[in-house]
Amino acid sequence: MRGDYWETLCNIWAAERWQQTSTIIKVNRAANPAANMHTGGSVSFATHQSRLESYSQQMIEKYAGEDEQPPLDPEVWVAASGAPKKGHVYGFGHSIDMSRVLSGGSSSASQTSVFNAGVGTPGTSSSDMMGFIANTISGLESRLAESMETHLAQMQMQVTDALQAQLSQTLSQVISQTFSQVNIPPP
């Protein structure tokens, strides 16, 4: 970092207003540490790609010789994405309490975790998880279809209007040229 940038930052951080704000923020964070736990981290594209490739390969191996394979096998995903970190498995978001869903804490990608049923918690068994994901995907597909239908209708109207305007302009020019060639004033 350039020296003048560092000096500017140090001056900002040393200002009384910054110090007051910093103190207030520290107190707020300390008041509810569970709400301020950063569990997502920074995951590179290469890591995402590696996890997806590992998942695909493990699904092929697990379901080799079977006619159908499920769209999602949570145990294979846990094995492919790594063990839960702070109760969070990459790819499942924060809508599911993973501490109740998964057991086991090894970071070995070869060891799969077992899904446990939790009373009253959506998505805590393998079938509940599959249902939750299927419902979410179905809802997203419906919203996408509706959105695409609306946008296509709007685009169709815009194209129709533009074509009509262009056709009208071209027709006017042709009529005007035709009348001027035969020396008749246009209507």
ChimeraX commands (.cxc) that place a marker at each C-alpha (Angstrom):
marker #1 position 0.00,0.00,0.00 radius 0.5
marker #1 position 1.28,3.43,-0.82 radius 0.5
marker #1 position 2.51,5.41,2.16 radius 0.5
marker #1 position 0.19,8.38,1.58 radius 0.5
marker #1 position -2.85,6.05,1.44 radius 0.5
marker #1 position -1.82,4.40,4.71 radius 0.5
marker #1 position -1.29,7.77,6.35 radius 0.5
marker #1 position -4.75,8.93,5.21 radius 0.5
marker #1 position -6.36,5.79,6.62 radius 0.5
marker #1 position -4.52,6.18,9.93 radius 0.5
marker #1 position -5.76,9.78,10.17 radius 0.5
marker #1 position -9.34,8.64,9.52 radius 0.5
marker #1 position -9.10,5.87,12.11 radius 0.5
marker #1 position -7.61,8.23,14.68 radius 0.5
marker #1 position -10.42,10.78,14.35 radius 0.5
marker #1 position -12.71,11.12,17.38 radius 0.5
marker #1 position -15.89,10.46,15.38 radius 0.5
marker #1 position -14.42,7.21,13.97 radius 0.5
marker #1 position -13.39,6.09,17.47 radius 0.5
marker #1 position -16.89,6.77,18.83 radius 0.5
marker #1 position -18.54,4.86,15.98 radius 0.5
marker #1 position -16.08,2.00,16.41 radius 0.5
marker #1 position -16.87,1.75,20.13 radius 0.5
marker #1 position -20.62,1.70,19.48 radius 0.5
marker #1 position -20.22,-1.01,16.85 radius 0.5
marker #1 position -18.04,-3.14,19.18 radius 0.5
marker #1 position -20.70,-2.94,21.90 radius 0.5
marker #1 position -23.46,-3.88,19.44 radius 0.5
marker #1 position -21.48,-6.85,18.11 radius 0.5
marker #1 position -20.73,-8.08,21.65 radius 0.5
marker #1 position -24.42,-7.85,22.60 radius 0.5
marker #1 position -25.44,-10.62,20.17 radius 0.5
marker #1 position -22.41,-12.66,19.08 radius 0.5
marker #1 position -24.48,-15.44,17.46 radius 0.5
marker #1 position -26.03,-12.97,15.00 radius 0.5
marker #1 position -22.63,-11.64,14.01 radius 0.5
marker #1 position -20.90,-14.94,13.31 radius 0.5
marker #1 position -19.38,-14.90,9.86 radius 0.5
marker #1 position -19.61,-18.44,8.54 radius 0.5
marker #1 position -19.66,-18.01,4.77 radius 0.5
marker #1 position -16.09,-17.10,4.12 radius 0.5
marker #1 position -14.63,-16.31,0.77 radius 0.5
marker #1 position -14.87,-19.25,-1.58 radius 0.5
marker #1 position -13.07,-19.02,-4.89 radius 0.5
marker #1 position -14.52,-20.09,-8.21 radius 0.5
marker #1 position -11.94,-22.89,-8.33 radius 0.5
marker #1 position -13.19,-24.21,-4.97 radius 0.5
marker #1 position -16.82,-24.07,-6.13 radius 0.5
marker #1 position -15.89,-25.89,-9.32 radius 0.5
marker #1 position -13.88,-28.50,-7.43 radius 0.5
marker #1 position -16.78,-29.19,-5.05 radius 0.5
marker #1 position -19.25,-29.56,-7.91 radius 0.5
marker #1 position -16.92,-31.86,-9.83 radius 0.5
marker #1 position -16.33,-33.95,-6.72 radius 0.5
marker #1 position -20.09,-34.15,-6.09 radius 0.5
marker #1 position -20.77,-35.21,-9.69 radius 0.5
marker #1 position -18.07,-37.87,-9.58 radius 0.5
marker #1 position -19.27,-39.25,-6.23 radius 0.5
marker #1 position -22.87,-39.35,-7.49 radius 0.5
marker #1 position -21.77,-41.30,-10.57 radius 0.5
marker #1 position -19.83,-43.74,-8.40 radius 0.5
marker #1 position -22.62,-44.16,-5.81 radius 0.5
marker #1 position -25.42,-44.64,-8.33 radius 0.5
marker #1 position -23.49,-46.60,-10.98 radius 0.5
marker #1 position -25.67,-49.28,-12.51 radius 0.5
marker #1 position -28.93,-47.76,-11.26 radius 0.5
marker #1 position -31.55,-46.51,-13.70 radius 0.5
marker #1 position -32.18,-43.26,-11.82 radius 0.5
marker #1 position -30.31,-41.15,-9.36 radius 0.5
marker #1 position -31.83,-38.49,-7.14 radius 0.5
marker #1 position -31.28,-34.85,-8.09 radius 0.5
marker #1 position -29.61,-34.32,-4.70 radius 0.5
marker #1 position -27.98,-36.72,-2.29 radius 0.5
marker #1 position -27.25,-34.70,0.86 radius 0.5
marker #1 position -24.75,-37.23,2.18 radius 0.5
marker #1 position -22.75,-37.10,-1.05 radius 0.5
marker #1 position -22.91,-33.28,-1.01 radius 0.5
marker #1 position -21.56,-33.16,2.54 radius 0.5
marker #1 position -18.75,-35.51,1.54 radius 0.5
marker #1 position -17.96,-33.43,-1.55 radius 0.5
marker #1 position -18.20,-30.00,0.06 radius 0.5
marker #1 position -16.40,-30.91,3.26 radius 0.5
marker #1 position -17.56,-31.37,6.81 radius 0.5
marker #1 position -19.76,-28.74,8.41 radius 0.5
marker #1 position -17.92,-25.69,9.63 radius 0.5
marker #1 position -19.56,-23.93,12.55 radius 0.5
marker #1 position -22.74,-25.88,11.82 radius 0.5
marker #1 position -22.85,-24.74,8.20 radius 0.5
marker #1 position -22.52,-26.90,5.10 radius 0.5
marker #1 position -21.70,-24.96,1.96 radius 0.5
marker #1 position -24.63,-24.86,-0.45 radius 0.5
marker #1 position -27.49,-25.19,2.04 radius 0.5
marker #1 position -27.61,-21.56,3.18 radius 0.5
marker #1 position -28.68,-20.59,6.67 radius 0.5
marker #1 position -32.34,-21.62,6.43 radius 0.5
marker #1 position -31.63,-25.03,7.94 radius 0.5
marker #1 position -30.15,-25.69,11.36 radius 0.5
marker #1 position -27.29,-27.90,10.24 radius 0.5
marker #1 position -26.27,-28.78,13.80 radius 0.5
marker #1 position -29.52,-30.77,14.06 radius 0.5
marker #1 position -29.31,-32.11,10.53 radius 0.5
marker #1 position -25.80,-33.45,10.41 radius 0.5
marker #1 position -23.80,-35.51,12.82 radius 0.5
marker #1 position -20.05,-35.98,12.68 radius 0.5
marker #1 position -17.41,-33.30,12.51 radius 0.5
marker #1 position -14.49,-34.70,10.59 radius 0.5
marker #1 position -13.10,-32.45,7.89 radius 0.5
marker #1 position -12.33,-35.47,5.74 radius 0.5
marker #1 position -14.24,-35.24,2.47 radius 0.5
marker #1 position -14.30,-39.01,2.25 radius 0.5
marker #1 position -16.37,-39.38,5.40 radius 0.5
marker #1 position -20.09,-38.75,4.95 radius 0.5
marker #1 position -22.39,-37.42,7.62 radius 0.5
marker #1 position -25.70,-39.04,8.51 radius 0.5
marker #1 position -28.91,-37.02,8.39 radius 0.5
marker #1 position -30.98,-37.14,11.56 radius 0.5
marker #1 position -34.68,-36.39,11.78 radius 0.5
marker #1 position -35.49,-33.37,13.92 radius 0.5
marker #1 position -39.06,-32.95,15.07 radius 0.5
marker #1 position -40.70,-29.85,13.64 radius 0.5
marker #1 position -37.62,-28.65,11.79 radius 0.5
marker #1 position -38.11,-28.55,8.00 radius 0.5
marker #1 position -35.48,-30.35,6.01 radius 0.5
marker #1 position -33.96,-32.31,8.87 radius 0.5
marker #1 position -34.34,-35.75,7.35 radius 0.5
marker #1 position -33.02,-36.74,3.98 radius 0.5
marker #1 position -36.53,-36.91,2.50 radius 0.5
marker #1 position -37.51,-33.62,4.15 radius 0.5
marker #1 position -34.38,-32.03,2.75 radius 0.5
marker #1 position -35.17,-33.37,-0.72 radius 0.5
marker #1 position -38.76,-32.11,-0.43 radius 0.5
marker #1 position -37.61,-28.69,0.74 radius 0.5
marker #1 position -35.15,-28.40,-2.14 radius 0.5
marker #1 position -37.66,-29.71,-4.70 radius 0.5
marker #1 position -40.31,-27.22,-3.49 radius 0.5
marker #1 position -37.81,-24.37,-3.59 radius 0.5
marker #1 position -36.71,-25.27,-7.11 radius 0.5
marker #1 position -40.32,-25.65,-8.24 radius 0.5
marker #1 position -41.17,-22.22,-6.83 radius 0.5
marker #1 position -38.17,-20.67,-8.53 radius 0.5
marker #1 position -39.06,-22.33,-11.82 radius 0.5
marker #1 position -42.62,-20.98,-11.59 radius 0.5
marker #1 position -41.40,-17.47,-10.81 radius 0.5
marker #1 position -38.90,-17.67,-13.66 radius 0.5
marker #1 position -41.59,-18.85,-16.09 radius 0.5
marker #1 position -43.94,-16.04,-15.05 radius 0.5
marker #1 position -41.16,-13.47,-15.28 radius 0.5
marker #1 position -40.08,-14.72,-18.71 radius 0.5
marker #1 position -43.69,-14.70,-19.93 radius 0.5
marker #1 position -44.13,-11.11,-18.79 radius 0.5
marker #1 position -40.85,-9.98,-20.32 radius 0.5
marker #1 position -41.55,-11.78,-23.58 radius 0.5
marker #1 position -45.00,-10.16,-23.82 radius 0.5
marker #1 position -43.43,-6.74,-23.19 radius 0.5
marker #1 position -40.72,-7.39,-25.76 radius 0.5
marker #1 position -43.32,-8.55,-28.28 radius 0.5
marker #1 position -45.32,-5.34,-27.81 radius 0.5
marker #1 position -42.17,-3.23,-28.16 radius 0.5
marker #1 position -41.12,-5.06,-31.33 radius 0.5
marker #1 position -44.65,-4.78,-32.77 radius 0.5
marker #1 position -44.77,-1.06,-32.00 radius 0.5
marker #1 position -41.33,-0.51,-33.48 radius 0.5
marker #1 position -42.21,-2.49,-36.62 radius 0.5
marker #1 position -45.48,-0.60,-37.05 radius 0.5
marker #1 position -43.69,2.73,-36.66 radius 0.5
marker #1 position -40.98,1.69,-39.13 radius 0.5
marker #1 position -43.58,0.32,-41.57 radius 0.5
marker #1 position -45.63,3.51,-41.33 radius 0.5
marker #1 position -42.55,5.67,-41.90 radius 0.5
marker #1 position -41.39,3.55,-44.86 radius 0.5
marker #1 position -44.89,3.51,-46.37 radius 0.5
marker #1 position -45.11,7.31,-46.06 radius 0.5
marker #1 position -41.75,7.69,-47.79 radius 0.5
marker #1 position -42.78,5.32,-50.61 radius 0.5
marker #1 position -46.10,7.11,-51.11 radius 0.5
marker #1 position -44.39,10.49,-51.06 radius 0.5
marker #1 position -41.76,9.36,-53.57 radius 0.5
marker #1 position -44.40,7.78,-55.81 radius 0.5
marker #1 position -46.53,10.93,-55.87 radius 0.5
marker #1 position -43.51,13.16,-56.45 radius 0.5
marker #1 position -42.42,11.03,-59.42 radius 0.5
marker #1 position -45.78,11.36,-61.12 radius 0.5
marker #1 position -46.13,15.04,-60.12 radius 0.5
marker #1 position -49.26,14.52,-58.01 radius 0.5
marker #1 position -49.39,16.19,-54.60 radius 0.5
marker #1 position -49.51,13.58,-51.82 radius 0.5
marker #1 position -52.82,13.23,-49.92 radius 0.5
marker link #1:1,2 radius 0.2
marker link #1:2,3 radius 0.2
marker link #1:3,4 radius 0.2
marker link #1:4,5 radius 0.2
marker link #1:5,6 radius 0.2
marker link #1:6,7 radius 0.2
marker link #1:7,8 radius 0.2
marker link #1:8,9 radius 0.2
marker link #1:9,10 radius 0.2
marker link #1:10,11 radius 0.2
marker link #1:11,12 radius 0.2
marker link #1:12,13 radius 0.2
marker link #1:13,14 radius 0.2
marker link #1:14,15 radius 0.2
marker link #1:15,16 radius 0.2
marker link #1:16,17 radius 0.2
marker link #1:17,18 radius 0.2
marker link #1:18,19 radius 0.2
marker link #1:19,20 radius 0.2
marker link #1:20,21 radius 0.2
marker link #1:21,22 radius 0.2
marker link #1:22,23 radius 0.2
marker link #1:23,24 radius 0.2
marker link #1:24,25 radius 0.2
marker link #1:25,26 radius 0.2
marker link #1:26,27 radius 0.2
marker link #1:27,28 radius 0.2
marker link #1:28,29 radius 0.2
marker link #1:29,30 radius 0.2
marker link #1:30,31 radius 0.2
marker link #1:31,32 radius 0.2
marker link #1:32,33 radius 0.2
marker link #1:33,34 radius 0.2
marker link #1:34,35 radius 0.2
marker link #1:35,36 radius 0.2
marker link #1:36,37 radius 0.2
marker link #1:37,38 radius 0.2
marker link #1:38,39 radius 0.2
marker link #1:39,40 radius 0.2
marker link #1:40,41 radius 0.2
marker link #1:41,42 radius 0.2
marker link #1:42,43 radius 0.2
marker link #1:43,44 radius 0.2
marker link #1:44,45 radius 0.2
marker link #1:45,46 radius 0.2
marker link #1:46,47 radius 0.2
marker link #1:47,48 radius 0.2
marker link #1:48,49 radius 0.2
marker link #1:49,50 radius 0.2
marker link #1:50,51 radius 0.2
marker link #1:51,52 radius 0.2
marker link #1:52,53 radius 0.2
marker link #1:53,54 radius 0.2
marker link #1:54,55 radius 0.2
marker link #1:55,56 radius 0.2
marker link #1:56,57 radius 0.2
marker link #1:57,58 radius 0.2
marker link #1:58,59 radius 0.2
marker link #1:59,60 radius 0.2
marker link #1:60,61 radius 0.2
marker link #1:61,62 radius 0.2
marker link #1:62,63 radius 0.2
marker link #1:63,64 radius 0.2
marker link #1:64,65 radius 0.2
marker link #1:65,66 radius 0.2
marker link #1:66,67 radius 0.2
marker link #1:67,68 radius 0.2
marker link #1:68,69 radius 0.2
marker link #1:69,70 radius 0.2
marker link #1:70,71 radius 0.2
marker link #1:71,72 radius 0.2
marker link #1:72,73 radius 0.2
marker link #1:73,74 radius 0.2
marker link #1:74,75 radius 0.2
marker link #1:75,76 radius 0.2
marker link #1:76,77 radius 0.2
marker link #1:77,78 radius 0.2
marker link #1:78,79 radius 0.2
marker link #1:79,80 radius 0.2
marker link #1:80,81 radius 0.2
marker link #1:81,82 radius 0.2
marker link #1:82,83 radius 0.2
marker link #1:83,84 radius 0.2
marker link #1:84,85 radius 0.2
marker link #1:85,86 radius 0.2
marker link #1:86,87 radius 0.2
marker link #1:87,88 radius 0.2
marker link #1:88,89 radius 0.2
marker link #1:89,90 radius 0.2
marker link #1:90,91 radius 0.2
marker link #1:91,92 radius 0.2
marker link #1:92,93 radius 0.2
marker link #1:93,94 radius 0.2
marker link #1:94,95 radius 0.2
marker link #1:95,96 radius 0.2
marker link #1:96,97 radius 0.2
marker link #1:97,98 radius 0.2
marker link #1:98,99 radius 0.2
marker link #1:99,100 radius 0.2
marker link #1:100,101 radius 0.2
marker link #1:101,102 radius 0.2
marker link #1:102,103 radius 0.2
marker link #1:103,104 radius 0.2
marker link #1:104,105 radius 0.2
marker link #1:105,106 radius 0.2
marker link #1:106,107 radius 0.2
marker link #1:107,108 radius 0.2
marker link #1:108,109 radius 0.2
marker link #1:109,110 radius 0.2
marker link #1:110,111 radius 0.2
marker link #1:111,112 radius 0.2
marker link #1:112,113 radius 0.2
marker link #1:113,114 radius 0.2
marker link #1:114,115 radius 0.2
marker link #1:115,116 radius 0.2
marker link #1:116,117 radius 0.2
marker link #1:117,118 radius 0.2
marker link #1:118,119 radius 0.2
marker link #1:119,120 radius 0.2
marker link #1:120,121 radius 0.2
marker link #1:121,122 radius 0.2
marker link #1:122,123 radius 0.2
marker link #1:123,124 radius 0.2
marker link #1:124,125 radius 0.2
marker link #1:125,126 radius 0.2
marker link #1:126,127 radius 0.2
marker link #1:127,128 radius 0.2
marker link #1:128,129 radius 0.2
marker link #1:129,130 radius 0.2
marker link #1:130,131 radius 0.2
marker link #1:131,132 radius 0.2
marker link #1:132,133 radius 0.2
marker link #1:133,134 radius 0.2
marker link #1:134,135 radius 0.2
marker link #1:135,136 radius 0.2
marker link #1:136,137 radius 0.2
marker link #1:137,138 radius 0.2
marker link #1:138,139 radius 0.2
marker link #1:139,140 radius 0.2
marker link #1:140,141 radius 0.2
marker link #1:141,142 radius 0.2
marker link #1:142,143 radius 0.2
marker link #1:143,144 radius 0.2
marker link #1:144,145 radius 0.2
marker link #1:145,146 radius 0.2
marker link #1:146,147 radius 0.2
marker link #1:147,148 radius 0.2
marker link #1:148,149 radius 0.2
marker link #1:149,150 radius 0.2
marker link #1:150,151 radius 0.2
marker link #1:151,152 radius 0.2
marker link #1:152,153 radius 0.2
marker link #1:153,154 radius 0.2
marker link #1:154,155 radius 0.2
marker link #1:155,156 radius 0.2
marker link #1:156,157 radius 0.2
marker link #1:157,158 radius 0.2
marker link #1:158,159 radius 0.2
marker link #1:159,160 radius 0.2
marker link #1:160,161 radius 0.2
marker link #1:161,162 radius 0.2
marker link #1:162,163 radius 0.2
marker link #1:163,164 radius 0.2
marker link #1:164,165 radius 0.2
marker link #1:165,166 radius 0.2
marker link #1:166,167 radius 0.2
marker link #1:167,168 radius 0.2
marker link #1:168,169 radius 0.2
marker link #1:169,170 radius 0.2
marker link #1:170,171 radius 0.2
marker link #1:171,172 radius 0.2
marker link #1:172,173 radius 0.2
marker link #1:173,174 radius 0.2
marker link #1:174,175 radius 0.2
marker link #1:175,176 radius 0.2
marker link #1:176,177 radius 0.2
marker link #1:177,178 radius 0.2
marker link #1:178,179 radius 0.2
marker link #1:179,180 radius 0.2
marker link #1:180,181 radius 0.2
marker link #1:181,182 radius 0.2
marker link #1:182,183 radius 0.2
marker link #1:183,184 radius 0.2
marker link #1:184,185 radius 0.2
marker link #1:185,186 radius 0.2
marker link #1:186,187 radius 0.2
view
